[in-house]
Amino acid sequence: MLVARIGSEIDEVAEFIRHDGGTAESIVLDITDLRAAAKLIGALEPFHVLVNNAGTNRPATFLDVTIEDFDCLVYLNLRAAFFVTQSVVLGMVKHGIRGSIINISSDMGLVGGPNRTVYCATKHGMEGMTKAMAIDLGGYGIRINTICPTFIETPLARSFLAKEEVRTWVLSRIKLGRIGRVEDLMGAVVFLASDASSLMTGSAMVVDGGWAAD
């Protein structure tokens, strides 16, 4: 099941999955509307795997951060991920499902970065809540881990990475010398969703080309 605020992108992905022999459904939903998200999740069959991938950033120096920017990032990157996970886990626990939660975090959940005080706060928060959730959920056999990517070539990051000085800075930090691709994260997601990671919880998988190595 694919969920996003804009239907066109997930409709295309759902159709690709169906064409490839799988089953898929797409739902338009703003997950910052916590009541709507909880109502939807509660009405569905319980999940075995959740990938919390919704997130955004509004780069600004600390002195220029507005209350609106702060609330936007915290509400989507942290608050929504927390309560969507809670709604999904309630279904898992009710039906005795030993599932897997995968939170898409960031290198910026492990280190700091310029013009990213709020983004770093939300991703460090995601790392902390993931560890604490792992303690609370271990007895139910529910695993929860994060994936910490470096900069990935996505529509959200494209305009930012198009700035020459930014791209130069990013590449100077990535030891393998290239910007990440969505495909670079696929193996990590499949691993954490599968029984191959059955003894792994409360951990961070760092897929960053060596950014956080120093």
Secondary structure, DSSP 4 states (H G I P E B T S, - for coil): -EEESSHHHHHHHHHHHHHTT----EEE--TTSHHHHHHHHHHSPPPSEEEE-------B-GGG--HHHHHHHIIIIIIIHHHHHHHHHHHHHHTT---EEEEE--GGGTS--TTBHHHHHHHHHHHHHHHHHHHHHGGGT-EEEEEEE--B--HHHHHHHTSHHHHHHHHHH-TTSS-B-THHHHHHHHHHHSGGGTT--S-EEEESTTGGG-
